[in-house]
Amino acid sequence: MGNQEVLRIGLAAILGLVAAGGNLLGGYFVVRKEWPRRFLQYFLALGAGYMLAVSLIDIIPESVRLAGQDAFLYVLAGFFLIHLFEHTIAPHFHFGEETHEEEFSRRNARRAVLLGLAIHAFFDGVAIAAGFLVSTWLGTVIFVAVFLHKLPEGFTVASMVLASGQSRKSAIRAAATLGGATLLGVALTSVFQGQLHYALPLAGGVTLYVAGTDLLPEVNREPNWRMALLVFAGVAMLLILQRLVGI
């Protein structure tokens, strides 16, 4: 393993920790009851546009370079893997504030949603590490995509735990669990580098699903022109970064 590769893996680990910290910060907002709802909605909108752009412009084309046309099968597998978990294991899951206490009165329902979000978080880590194993540019733009929805992700799981009648400590632990899942994804992808041609397109499918079917519907619930504008701003942000870096 060359020095440059070691440096990239180290950078992936550091940014994985930062992303995990985003989960904890989102949970902290809920526990402190000082969380800015509008601010988190803006993160959802910006993240939706940026994640869609990253998956279609960077992750999927790079996956095709690594795995050929088979990459599209793995993208599809990643997309429907998350669809399966959300509509079978965690059917009540959605991003944003959770207020339906009756839906989470049973422990199994809480665990199901936590598991669904943990799978999201795991693939966040896979995406960050796989990106850095390909190039510093790809790893960086994927990290930004991940971080943009980490605050809402931690916010979502913590509000679900509180809505179920659990303590604030339980809410923080749930947010920390998502952070741990992200770090696990970074670690496993870094160890099994030989499977990069599977890991990157799978993560691309997950990213596409989260942006298109989790984040955008939440954005569309808000009849606000600013939200729509922020989705386009997310796309523009990636394109501007590409211009600045010369990609």
Protein Blocks (a to p, Z undefined) as FASTA:
>chain_A
ZZklmmmmmmmmmmmmmmmmmmmmmmmmmmnopacfklmmmmmmmmmmmmmmmmmmmmmm
mmmmmnommlmmmmmmmmmmmmmmmmmmmmmgcedjdfblmlmmpmklmmmmmmmmmmmm
mmmmmmmmmmmmmpmklmmmmmmmmmmmmmmmmmmmmmmmmmnopafklmmmmmmmmmmm
mmmmmmmmmmmmmlmmmmmmmmmmmmmmmmmmmmmmmmmmpccfklmmmmmmmmmmmmmm
mmmnoZZ
